[in-house]
Amino acid sequence: MVRYLFEFELKSTGKKGEFSWIAETEEEARKFVQAKIADFEFADMDDVVVGKLLATKDPKGNQHYECEGCSA
């Protein structure tokens, strides 16, 4: 598993940000991160544009835990 950090933009407002997701592949992470961003931003999935991959990190051994709301 790898943590993928993506940039994103909301088409309707132009808001930009970053969001990460842990997954087996980048494609899987993109799919799930788009849904989670839409949920957090109270937006439709079609409004969320997941941009370029900014970073990857191996989450193994990481003793830092974030609640779902804190990781956004």
C-alpha positions as CSV (number, residue, x, y, z in Angstrom):
1,M,0.0,0.0,0.0
2,V,1.2,3.5,-0.8
3,R,-0.2,6.9,0.2
4,Y,-0.8,9.0,-2.9
5,L,-1.0,12.8,-2.6
6,F,-2.9,14.6,-5.3
7,E,-3.7,18.2,-6.1
8,F,-7.4,18.9,-6.8
9,E,-9.7,21.7,-8.0
10,L,-13.4,22.3,-7.8
11,K,-14.6,23.4,-11.2
12,S,-17.5,25.4,-9.9
13,T,-15.6,27.6,-7.5
14,G,-12.0,27.3,-8.6
15,K,-11.0,26.2,-5.1
16,K,-7.7,24.3,-5.1
17,G,-6.1,22.0,-2.6
18,E,-4.4,18.7,-1.8
19,F,-5.7,15.4,-0.6
20,S,-4.2,12.0,-0.1
21,W,-5.4,8.4,-0.1
22,I,-3.8,5.0,0.7
23,A,-4.3,2.4,-2.1
24,E,-2.6,-0.3,-4.0
25,T,-2.4,1.7,-7.3
26,E,-2.5,5.3,-8.4
27,E,-5.7,4.6,-10.4
28,E,-7.5,3.2,-7.4
29,A,-6.3,6.1,-5.2
30,R,-7.6,8.7,-7.8
31,K,-11.0,7.1,-7.9
32,F,-11.5,7.0,-4.1
33,V,-9.9,10.4,-3.5
34,Q,-12.3,12.0,-5.9
35,A,-15.3,10.6,-4.0
36,K,-13.9,11.7,-0.7
37,I,-13.1,15.2,-1.8
38,A,-16.6,15.5,-3.1
39,D,-17.9,14.4,0.2
40,F,-15.8,16.8,2.2
41,E,-16.5,19.7,-0.1
42,F,-20.2,19.0,-0.4
43,A,-19.8,18.9,-4.2
44,D,-20.8,16.5,-7.0
45,M,-18.1,14.1,-8.1
46,D,-18.2,15.7,-11.6
47,D,-17.2,19.0,-10.0
48,V,-14.0,17.5,-8.6
49,V,-10.9,17.5,-10.8
50,V,-8.1,15.3,-9.4
51,G,-4.9,16.8,-10.8
52,K,-1.3,15.7,-10.8
53,L,0.2,13.3,-8.4
54,L,2.4,15.4,-6.0
55,A,4.0,12.7,-3.9
56,T,3.9,9.1,-2.7
57,K,4.9,7.8,0.7
58,D,5.1,4.3,2.2
59,P,2.8,4.5,5.2
60,K,4.3,1.4,6.9
61,G,5.7,2.1,10.3
62,N,4.1,5.5,10.5
63,Q,2.8,5.9,14.0
64,H,1.0,9.2,13.3
65,Y,-2.7,8.7,12.9
66,E,-5.2,11.3,11.7
67,C,-9.0,11.3,12.0
68,E,-10.9,11.4,8.8
69,G,-11.8,15.1,9.2
70,C,-8.2,16.1,10.1
71,S,-6.7,14.4,7.0
72,A,-8.6,16.7,4.6
